Amino acid sequence: MDDVSQAEPALMLEAFAPYRLAVAAHTISRALSEVYTREFGLSIPEWRVLANLGRFGPLNAGELAERSSMDKPKVTRALQRLEARGLTQRAVVSADRRQVRLALTRRGRLVFRQIAALALDWEAGLLGALSEAERKALDRILTKLMRQAETMRAAAQRVARSRGTSRGAEAL
């Protein structure tokens, strides 16, 4: 063995919390997507856009990207498909003609209500594997981890700006 390999940290990917959380989120998302894809023909990005518009009302593409944790091009493609199916509509903001607000159509709201009911039933089945105490603990833990990750991301961005680099937290 050479000295370089001995000095490397022992990263056991299967025990690395960020990796495990990402894999769990992906697995859960894919499993749920089978329900709304089969029933409504929606992709994961389309479901996320539909769900955010259903929950928060009219938003612009940037707000949708932020709320759904997707990049703008993916949001735009999902919106195009949803609009083609008559589930979303665009409205130009009168105060700033460059701004476009996106909203669910009447049909989109109906589909959202139907999917929301299925999603809540599916979630109940998933969380049925946990006791009430475990569900509450999971909620608290996820909230804490998300807050901590946002704090760490903001700190990394401040460091990147102070160094004059633009990649900052994205490179971490």
PEMO-V18342 format. One record per residue. N is the residue number from 0. RES is the residue in one small letter. OMEGA is omega in whole degrees, 0 to 359 (none if undefined). NEAR is the number of other ideal C-beta (glycine too) atoms within 10 Angstrom. Layout:
N|RES|OMEGA|NEAR ; N|RES|OMEGA|NEAR
This chain:
0|m|177|5 ; 1|d|183|6 ; 2|d|182|6 ; 3|v|182|7 ; 4|s|179|7 ; 5|q|182|7 ; 6|a|182|7 ; 7|e|177|7 ; 8|p|181|5 ; 9|a|178|5 ; 10|l|176|8 ; 11|m|187|8 ; 12|l|182|9 ; 13|e|178|7 ; 14|a|183|9 ; 15|f|188|12 ; 16|a|179|8 ; 17|p|179|10 ; 18|y|181|13 ; 19|r|178|12 ; 20|l|179|13 ; 21|a|180|11 ; 22|v|179|13 ; 23|a|180|10 ; 24|a|180|11 ; 25|h|180|11 ; 26|t|180|10 ; 27|i|180|13 ; 28|s|179|12 ; 29|r|180|11 ; 30|a|177|11 ; 31|l|182|17 ; 32|s|178|15 ; 33|e|179|10 ; 34|v|185|16 ; 35|y|173|22 ; 36|t|180|15 ; 37|r|186|9 ; 38|e|189|12 ; 39|f|179|17 ; 40|g|182|10 ; 41|l|173|24 ; 42|s|178|16 ; 43|i|178|18 ; 44|p|178|20 ; 45|e|177|23 ; 46|w|181|23 ; 47|r|178|21 ; 48|v|180|32 ; 49|l|181|26 ; 50|a|180|18 ; 51|n|177|22 ; 52|l|178|27 ; 53|g|182|17 ; 54|r|190|11 ; 55|f|181|11 ; 56|g|184|11 ; 57|p|179|16 ; 58|l|171|20 ; 59|n|185|15 ; 60|a|179|18 ; 61|g|178|11 ; 62|e|178|16 ; 63|l|179|23 ; 64|a|181|20 ; 65|e|183|14 ; 66|r|185|17 ; 67|s|182|21 ; 68|s|176|8 ; 69|m|177|19 ; 70|d|185|10 ; 71|k|179|12 ; 72|p|179|10 ; 73|k|177|17 ; 74|v|181|25 ; 75|t|179|16 ; 76|r|179|15 ; 77|a|179|23 ; 78|l|179|22 ; 79|q|180|12 ; 80|r|179|17 ; 81|l|179|25 ; 82|e|179|15 ; 83|a|179|9 ; 84|r|178|16 ; 85|g|182|12 ; 86|l|177|24 ; 87|t|177|23 ; 88|q|179|16 ; 89|r|174|13 ; 90|a|178|11 ; 91|v|179|11 ; 92|v|185|12 ; 93|s|181|7 ; 94|a|180|6 ; 95|d|187|8 ; 96|r|177|8 ; 97|r|182|6 ; 98|q|177|13 ; 99|v|176|14 ; 100|r|182|16 ; 101|l|183|22 ; 102|a|174|15 ; 103|l|171|21 ; 104|t|176|16 ; 105|r|178|10 ; 106|r|179|13 ; 107|g|178|21 ; 108|r|178|15 ; 109|l|179|12 ; 110|v|179|22 ; 111|f|180|21 ; 112|r|180|10 ; 113|q|180|13 ; 114|i|180|19 ; 115|a|179|14 ; 116|a|178|10 ; 117|l|182|14 ; 118|a|179|16 ; 119|l|175|10 ; 120|d|180|11 ; 121|w|179|16 ; 122|e|179|12 ; 123|a|177|9 ; 124|g|179|9 ; 125|l|183|12 ; 126|l|176|14 ; 127|g|177|9 ; 128|a|183|8 ; 129|l|172|12 ; 130|s|178|10 ; 131|e|179|8 ; 132|a|179|8 ; 133|e|178|11 ; 134|r|179|13 ; 135|k|178|11 ; 136|a|178|12 ; 137|l|179|12 ; 138|d|179|11 ; 139|r|182|10 ; 140|i|179|10 ; 141|l|178|11 ; 142|t|179|10 ; 143|k|181|10 ; 144|l|179|13 ; 145|m|178|10 ; 146|r|180|10 ; 147|q|179|10 ; 148|a|178|13 ; 149|e|177|10 ; 150|t|180|10 ; 151|m|178|12 ; 152|r|180|14 ; 153|a|179|11 ; 154|a|179|12 ; 155|a|178|16 ; 156|q|177|16 ; 157|r|179|12 ; 158|v|180|13 ; 159|a|179|17 ; 160|r|181|11 ; 161|s|177|9 ; 162|r|179|9 ; 163|g|177|6 ; 164|t|182|10 ; 165|s|184|10 ; 166|r|174|10 ; 167|g|185|17 ; 168|a|180|15 ; 169|e|182|10 ; 170|a|183|9 ; 171|l|none|11
